[in-house]
Amino acid sequence: MANSSRSEPIEENEPVPFIDLKAQQRRIRSELDAAMARVLDHGQFIMGPEVAELETRLAEFANVRHVITCSSGTDALLMPLMAAEIGLGDAVICPAFTFTATPETIGLIGATPVFVDVDPLTFNIDPSLVAQAVETARGHGLNPKALMSVDLFGQPADYGRLTKIADDLGLFILCDAGQAFGAECLGKKVGQFGCATATSFFPGKPLGCFGDGGAIFTDDDGLAETLRSIRLHGRGSAKYDIVRIGINSRLDTLQAAILIEKLKIFDDELARRDTAAARYSELIGNGAATPFVSPHCRSAWAQYTLKIDPDRRDKVARFLKNSGIPTNVYYPRPLHHQPAYRHFPIAGDCRVSEELPRQVLSLPMHPYLSKTTQIRISEKLQEAIA
Ligand SMILES: *Cc1c(COP(=O)(O)O)cnc(C)c1O
């Protein structure tokens, strides 16, 4: 991109980045260079000392007993399902409006995703529909085993209600916090809910590395031990003692070293995201439906997502694009309409999950958005909507 050394666009129509990873890099470039150089010097590229150090720091950050890093957020979802021995004949309940990786991991282990509708304000799974999904699963001759909740766009799901409902129904909760590391619910950090929480360090996520990476958070000692075995091909206490079928899912030492540096500024970045989100909401006012965050939650603001009249949404997106402002539609289709997932059961009608793809529009969001840029974006948005 032109002008990558400048922190903010100057010309009226100069493109705004959707996520400005370069601004963060400029801030801590020398620390990142030094951290990477240390890894090149010691040469322990697989399971080097930075991996354990990062796990300790992430556990402290989220206030959980165990963190198991791995190769991606997708593997972070897959491994707890493997550890819980969920498979053929089992059902895992998940929202219909989410990223593909959520149901993908359920299908990969041979289980059946049962799709549930989401709340129209938070875009997260509607807790009042979980009991119905259990019935739907049973009606299909499946054993309902787990609930995979998603903290969409950075806002935690309604864990106050979900925890109780899952307890009553005997479901294992696996939290998909792929977009929500750093967020909070009921005064607790994401990572402390459910039986385990999975997150992603994909570069565009709130805490991202420079490649693929992920982590699992749990307070369960037994589960943590099983996950550590699964990530190393199912090994037991000795290297060639294989006690279960596992996978190869280690986080690279280089990525761990990078994440240690990024974690040091993460609290500050989360505060900057809060500021940027509040500023957008104030500037946009009644022009479009601004994001609703539950009073019990703090979002990690992976996305700042508006709801716009479906007849105008695409026109607004085109107008913004022509003004140098990128937007994205997360997600253009509910999962139960995707060719790969169409044949799986849905609980109820999933009407909200079908409407949202025609309404949502995510604006540029990152910790280094300036007030000037946000004013320009909101002015163009008002012009587009008018
Ligand atoms: C990004 C994401 C994942 C998967 O993470 P990867 O690191 O890309 O494998 C899973 N779930 C959600 C909700 C995500 O946003």
The ligand as a MOL file (V3000), in Angstrom:
LIG
                    3D

  0  0  0     0  0            999 V3000
M  V30 BEGIN CTAB
M  V30 COUNTS 15 15 0 0 0
M  V30 BEGIN ATOM
M  V30 1 C -11.1600 -17.0420 13.2430 0
M  V30 2 C -12.1850 -17.8970 13.8590 0
M  V30 3 C -11.9790 -19.2670 14.0660 0
M  V30 4 C -10.8220 -20.0360 13.5110 0
M  V30 5 O -9.6090 -19.5290 13.7270 0
M  V30 6 P -8.3480 -19.8660 12.7480 0
M  V30 7 O -7.1950 -19.4620 13.5890 0
M  V30 8 O -8.5260 -19.0390 11.5350 0
M  V30 9 O -8.3610 -21.3300 12.4780 0
M  V30 10 C -12.9790 -19.9720 14.7090 0
M  V30 11 N -14.1060 -19.3840 15.1160 0
M  V30 12 C -14.3490 -18.0780 14.9260 0
M  V30 13 C -15.6280 -17.4960 15.4210 0
M  V30 14 C -13.4040 -17.3010 14.2830 0
M  V30 15 O -13.6670 -16.0080 14.0590 0
M  V30 END ATOM
M  V30 BEGIN BOND
M  V30 1 1 1 2
M  V30 2 1 2 3
M  V30 3 2 2 14
M  V30 4 1 3 4
M  V30 5 2 3 10
M  V30 6 1 4 5
M  V30 7 1 5 6
M  V30 8 2 6 7
M  V30 9 1 6 8
M  V30 10 1 6 9
M  V30 11 1 10 11
M  V30 12 2 11 12
M  V30 13 1 12 13
M  V30 14 1 12 14
M  V30 15 1 14 15
M  V30 END BOND
M  V30 END CTAB
M  END
